[in-house]
Amino acid sequence: MIDKNSSLPLYHQIMQELKQQIKDKKYEPNQVMPSEAELMRIYGVSRMTVRLAIDGLERQGYVTKVQGKGTFVKKRKIVQELSMITSWSESLLSQGLNTQSEILAKKEVKADEDAAEKLGVAMGTPLYYVERIKSVDHEPVGWGRIWVKKSLFPGILEQENLGDSVYDVMENIYHVEMDRAVEVVEAMAADKRAAALLGIREGEPLLQVNRVTYNTAGEAIEISRIVSRADMYAYRMELHGRKHK
């Protein structure tokens, strides 16, 4: 509950408490929040104080106000940091999410022109390909495809936890150290296949991330293409300084 003797403003205390209740799933996504009158009674504060608290929650993306219906809890976006090399699975698990993974395909393929250029190999070089769907609370959030060199990861398709984290397998089984990655993030509209796999309508917005990962020797070891639902996923990066002329 709030402390009226605290130097922290009352609206901020209420906002923080409601935010924690949302995180603890007292209020689920799409559930209506208590009305202004109810919150005034619960906390013993003015309508203005309650409105400031709700406005703060709305600015931070926790709730949305619908005219004539009330204030509803928003489904929080999954945020992946772009400041370091993290896997899809690591990003989801770090946020305490209930995740599921389904392998759609895993097979040996030959490098096409694009893969050959990115991995620095000849066309036709044997690669391993893995295609997966990642879900949160059994709702699909992303469709991922990766290609790795067969010569570096012999037998990787037979590893048991390949569906959970390919990076874990690469590091712990094959002892590969990832040094850097280059990513390109693009907006795209869902085509027929992406829409079917992710349970959305064709044309809905998606985020596509193309990544090339390198080991400590500077060798490209993996390329990936991850398509995520824009309504459920976001990427965050922290920038420092300015380039001086």
RALIN-V410249 format. One record per backbone hydrogen bond with DSSP energy under -0.5 kcal/mol. NH is the residue of the N-H (numbers start at 0). CO is the residue of the C=O. If there is no record, write none. Layout:
BEGIN
nh->[NH/NH]
co->[CO/CO]
END
This chain:
BEGIN
nh->[3/5/12/13/14/15/16/17/18/19/20/21/22/23/24/25/26/27/29/30/32/38/39/40/41/42/43/44/49/50/51/52/53/54/55/56/57/58/59/60/61/62/63/65/66/68/69/71/72/73/75/77/79/79/81/85/90/91/92/93/94/94/95/96/98/99/101/103/103/104/106/108/110/115/116/117/118/119/120/123/124/126/127/128/129/130/131/132/133/134/135/136/138/139/140/141/142/143/144/145/146/147/148/149/151/152/155/157/158/161/162/163/164/168/169/170/171/172/173/175/177/178/179/181/183/185/187/189/194/195/196/197/198/199/202/203/205/206/207/208/209/209/210/210/211/212/213/214/215/217/220/221/222/223/224/225/226/227/227/228/229/231/232/233/235/238/243]
co->[1/2/8/9/10/11/12/13/14/15/16/17/18/19/21/20/20/25/72/27/70/34/35/36/37/38/39/39/45/46/47/48/49/50/51/52/53/54/55/57/56/56/71/69/64/65/65/63/30/61/73/231/77/233/235/83/86/87/88/89/90/91/92/91/96/134/132/101/130/130/128/126/124/111/112/113/114/115/115/110/121/108/147/106/145/104/143/101/141/99/138/97/135/137/133/133/226/131/224/129/222/127/220/125/148/148/152/154/155/158/159/160/160/164/165/166/167/168/168/169/175/213/213/211/209/207/205/203/190/191/192/193/194/194/189/200/187/227/185/225/183/207/208/223/181/221/179/218/176/214/212/212/146/210/144/208/142/206/225/140/204/228/228/77/79/236/241]
END
